[in-house]
């Protein structure tokens, strides 16, 4: 089972989730819509991992803030994760967006505050076990600097592309790489 973890302000119905759901449906794939509150999102993901892992092997895919959560959960449960333009320092990057935010799925509003920002600190992994990760990054990411992820995850398997965007243009080209990584 592959659990996809969306990024900040997104949902399990985002464009990347829809593409991956279609391409990975034979593998078993879910993309839950998670709370913007970090503890609630992590608790939901823990429940899913613990539930599915009773019956099958579980893998994670995380994009942006979802990549940060995936690092924490992969470390906690000793499972593999694919990280797509991951945020590795969300307390720094999400400090810029304190205040009212809009969900990309339905344009609903939510308040991102300092308590949410501070709560992210408890999910920091200082020495990630790099063999658990496949890093997919595009240098053209307008939101996050790919070099931060390279430094944090030094030594992991990686595919770094010129150009692209924070959405990771053309994710479908990496399905075989993702499947191979999970099967290793």
C-alpha positions in Angstrom: 0.0 0.0 0.0 1.3 3.4 -1.0 0.1 6.3 1.2 0.5 9.7 -0.5 0.9 12.7 1.8 0.0 16.0 0.2 1.6 19.4 0.9 0.5 22.5 2.8 -3.0 23.8 1.8 -3.5 20.9 -0.6 -5.6 17.7 -0.5 -5.8 14.1 -1.6 -7.6 15.4 -4.7 -4.7 17.6 -5.9 -3.4 17.2 -9.4 -0.3 15.2 -8.4 -2.4 12.9 -6.2 -4.8 12.3 -9.1 -2.0 11.4 -11.5 -0.3 9.1 -9.0 -3.6 7.5 -8.0 -4.2 6.6 -11.7 -0.7 5.4 -12.4 -0.2 3.4 -9.1 -3.7 2.0 -8.6 -2.5 -1.6 -9.2 0.0 -1.1 -6.4 -2.6 0.0 -3.9 -2.7 3.7 -3.4 -4.5 6.1 -1.2 -4.2 9.9 -0.9 -6.1 11.1 2.2 -7.0 14.7 2.6 -5.3 15.7 5.8 -5.8 18.5 8.4 -3.7 21.6 8.2 -3.0 21.1 11.9 0.3 19.1 12.0 -0.6 16.8 15.0 -3.9 15.9 13.4 -2.3 15.1 10.1 0.4 13.0 11.7 -2.1 11.1 13.9 -4.3 10.3 10.9 -1.2 9.0 9.0 -0.1 6.9 12.0 -3.5 5.3 12.1 -3.4 4.5 8.4 0.1 3.1 8.5 -0.7 0.9 11.6 -3.9 -0.3 10.0 -2.6 -1.2 6.6 0.7 -2.6 7.9 -1.2 -5.4 9.6 -2.0 -6.9 6.2 0.6 -5.6 3.7 3.8 -3.6 3.3 3.3 0.1 3.5 5.3 2.8 1.6 5.0 6.6 1.7 5.1 9.3 -0.9 5.2 12.9 0.3 5.2 16.2 -1.5 6.5 19.4 0.0 5.2 19.5 3.6 4.1 15.9 3.0 7.7 15.1 2.4 8.6 16.4 5.8 5.9 14.3 7.4 7.1 11.3 5.3 10.6 11.6 6.6 9.3 11.6 10.2 7.0 8.6 9.6 9.5 6.6 7.6 12.0 7.0 10.4 9.3 6.1 13.1 8.0 3.0 11.3 11.2 2.0 9.4 9.6 2.1 6.0 10.6 3.5 2.6 9.4 6.9 1.3 9.6 8.8 -2.0 10.0 12.5 -1.4 8.8 14.9 -4.1 10.3 18.4 -3.8 10.2 17.9 0.0 10.2 20.7 2.6 13.0 19.8 5.0 12.7 23.1 7.0 9.0 23.9 7.1 9.3 25.9 10.3 11.4 28.3 8.2 9.5 28.2 5.0 6.0 28.2 6.4 6.8 31.1 8.8 6.4 33.3 5.7 2.7 32.4 5.4 1.4 33.0 8.9 -2.2 34.1 8.9 -5.2 33.3 6.9 -4.6 30.7 4.1 -6.7 29.2 1.4 -7.1 25.5 0.7 -6.3 24.8 -3.0 -9.1 22.2 -3.3 -12.2 24.2 -2.3 -10.9 27.7 -1.5 -12.0 27.3 2.1 -10.0 29.4 4.6 -7.9 28.3 7.5 -5.7 30.1 10.0 -2.0 29.1 10.0 -0.5 30.4 13.3 2.7 30.3 15.3 1.4 27.3 17.4 1.1 25.3 14.2 4.5 26.3 13.2 6.1 25.4 16.5 4.3 22.0 16.5 6.2 21.0 13.4 9.4 21.0 15.4 8.4 17.7 17.2 8.5 15.9 13.8 12.0 16.9 12.9 14.4 14.0 12.1 18.0 15.1 12.6 19.8 12.1 11.2 17.5 10.5 8.6 18.5 7.0 7.5 19.1 7.9 3.9 18.7 4.4 2.5 14.9 4.7 3.2 14.4 7.6 0.7 14.2 8.3 -3.0 14.4 12.1 -3.5 12.7 13.6 -6.6 13.5 17.3 -7.0 13.3 19.8 -9.7 15.7 22.8 -9.7 13.0 25.1 -10.9 10.9 24.7 -7.7 9.8 28.3 -7.1 8.8 27.5 -3.4 11.7 25.4 -2.0 15.4 25.3 -2.7 16.3 21.7 -3.8 19.8 22.1 -2.3 18.2 22.0 1.3 16.9 18.5 0.6 20.1 17.4 -1.0 22.0 18.5 2.2 19.5 17.0 4.6 19.3 13.7 2.7 22.9 13.5 1.6 23.6 10.0 0.2 20.0 9.0 -0.5 18.9 7.8 -4.0 17.9 10.8 -6.0 16.7 12.1 -9.3 17.4 15.9 -9.7 16.1 17.6 -12.8 16.8 21.0 -14.3 13.8 23.2 -14.7 10.4 22.1 -13.5 8.3 23.6 -10.7 7.2 23.0 -7.1 4.4 20.8 -8.5 7.0 18.5 -10.0 6.2 18.6 -13.7 5.9 15.2 -15.4 5.8 13.0 -12.2 4.4 10.2 -14.4 7.9 9.7 -16.0 9.1 8.4 -12.6 6.6 5.7 -11.9 9.0 2.9 -12.9 11.7 4.4 -10.7 9.3 4.6 -7.8 8.1 1.0 -8.2 11.7 -0.2 -8.5 12.7 1.7 -5.3 9.8 0.2 -3.3 10.6 -3.3 -4.6 14.3 -3.2 -3.6 
